[in-house]
Amino acid sequence: MLRGLATGLMVALLLGTSAQAQRIIYVKKDATGANDGSSWADARVFCHFC
């Protein structure tokens, strides 16, 4: 019983994390736009996560 509950909880957690929205952040060293990473025109000039 406990093993089935733990397995169900693990599956629920895995499905919940895979359903999160993913965001694309555009980075271009010579970009001149808004520097918000929302498009190539407004790409960030530096990636803090890379």
Rosetta constraint file for C-alpha pairs under 8 A:
AtomPair CA 1 CA 5 HARMONIC 6.38 0.50
AtomPair CA 2 CA 6 HARMONIC 6.19 0.50
AtomPair CA 3 CA 7 HARMONIC 6.14 0.50
AtomPair CA 4 CA 8 HARMONIC 6.10 0.50
AtomPair CA 5 CA 9 HARMONIC 6.13 0.50
AtomPair CA 6 CA 10 HARMONIC 6.16 0.50
AtomPair CA 7 CA 11 HARMONIC 6.21 0.50
AtomPair CA 8 CA 12 HARMONIC 6.17 0.50
AtomPair CA 9 CA 13 HARMONIC 6.18 0.50
AtomPair CA 10 CA 14 HARMONIC 6.20 0.50
AtomPair CA 11 CA 15 HARMONIC 6.13 0.50
AtomPair CA 12 CA 16 HARMONIC 6.00 0.50
AtomPair CA 13 CA 17 HARMONIC 6.22 0.50
AtomPair CA 14 CA 18 HARMONIC 6.28 0.50
AtomPair CA 15 CA 19 HARMONIC 6.32 0.50
AtomPair CA 16 CA 20 HARMONIC 7.01 0.50
AtomPair CA 24 CA 37 HARMONIC 7.82 0.50
AtomPair CA 24 CA 38 HARMONIC 7.42 0.50
AtomPair CA 25 CA 37 HARMONIC 4.67 0.50
AtomPair CA 25 CA 38 HARMONIC 6.02 0.50
AtomPair CA 25 CA 39 HARMONIC 7.51 0.50
AtomPair CA 25 CA 43 HARMONIC 7.42 0.50
AtomPair CA 25 CA 44 HARMONIC 7.69 0.50
AtomPair CA 26 CA 37 HARMONIC 4.58 0.50
AtomPair CA 26 CA 38 HARMONIC 6.36 0.50
AtomPair CA 26 CA 39 HARMONIC 5.86 0.50
AtomPair CA 26 CA 40 HARMONIC 5.88 0.50
AtomPair CA 26 CA 42 HARMONIC 7.83 0.50
AtomPair CA 26 CA 43 HARMONIC 4.84 0.50
AtomPair CA 26 CA 44 HARMONIC 6.23 0.50
AtomPair CA 27 CA 31 HARMONIC 7.91 0.50
AtomPair CA 27 CA 37 HARMONIC 6.31 0.50
AtomPair CA 27 CA 40 HARMONIC 7.47 0.50
AtomPair CA 27 CA 43 HARMONIC 4.95 0.50
AtomPair CA 27 CA 44 HARMONIC 4.63 0.50
AtomPair CA 27 CA 45 HARMONIC 5.74 0.50
AtomPair CA 27 CA 46 HARMONIC 6.39 0.50
AtomPair CA 27 CA 47 HARMONIC 6.40 0.50
AtomPair CA 28 CA 40 HARMONIC 7.43 0.50
AtomPair CA 28 CA 43 HARMONIC 5.76 0.50
AtomPair CA 28 CA 44 HARMONIC 6.10 0.50
AtomPair CA 28 CA 45 HARMONIC 5.24 0.50
AtomPair CA 28 CA 46 HARMONIC 7.30 0.50
AtomPair CA 29 CA 44 HARMONIC 7.45 0.50
AtomPair CA 29 CA 45 HARMONIC 4.49 0.50
AtomPair CA 29 CA 46 HARMONIC 6.43 0.50
AtomPair CA 30 CA 45 HARMONIC 6.34 0.50
AtomPair CA 31 CA 35 HARMONIC 7.38 0.50
AtomPair CA 31 CA 40 HARMONIC 7.73 0.50
AtomPair CA 31 CA 41 HARMONIC 6.91 0.50
AtomPair CA 31 CA 42 HARMONIC 6.85 0.50
AtomPair CA 31 CA 43 HARMONIC 5.79 0.50
AtomPair CA 31 CA 44 HARMONIC 6.78 0.50
AtomPair CA 31 CA 45 HARMONIC 5.86 0.50
AtomPair CA 32 CA 41 HARMONIC 7.37 0.50
AtomPair CA 32 CA 42 HARMONIC 6.97 0.50
AtomPair CA 32 CA 43 HARMONIC 7.78 0.50
AtomPair CA 33 CA 41 HARMONIC 5.62 0.50
AtomPair CA 33 CA 42 HARMONIC 4.20 0.50
AtomPair CA 33 CA 43 HARMONIC 6.67 0.50
AtomPair CA 34 CA 41 HARMONIC 7.94 0.50
AtomPair CA 34 CA 42 HARMONIC 4.78 0.50
AtomPair CA 34 CA 43 HARMONIC 7.23 0.50
AtomPair CA 34 CA 44 HARMONIC 7.89 0.50
AtomPair CA 35 CA 42 HARMONIC 5.15 0.50
AtomPair CA 35 CA 43 HARMONIC 5.20 0.50
AtomPair CA 35 CA 44 HARMONIC 4.31 0.50
AtomPair CA 35 CA 45 HARMONIC 6.55 0.50
AtomPair CA 36 CA 42 HARMONIC 5.90 0.50
AtomPair CA 36 CA 43 HARMONIC 6.05 0.50
AtomPair CA 36 CA 44 HARMONIC 5.64 0.50
AtomPair CA 37 CA 42 HARMONIC 5.64 0.50
AtomPair CA 37 CA 43 HARMONIC 4.09 0.50
AtomPair CA 37 CA 44 HARMONIC 4.79 0.50
AtomPair CA 38 CA 42 HARMONIC 6.03 0.50
AtomPair CA 38 CA 43 HARMONIC 6.39 0.50
AtomPair CA 39 CA 43 HARMONIC 5.61 0.50
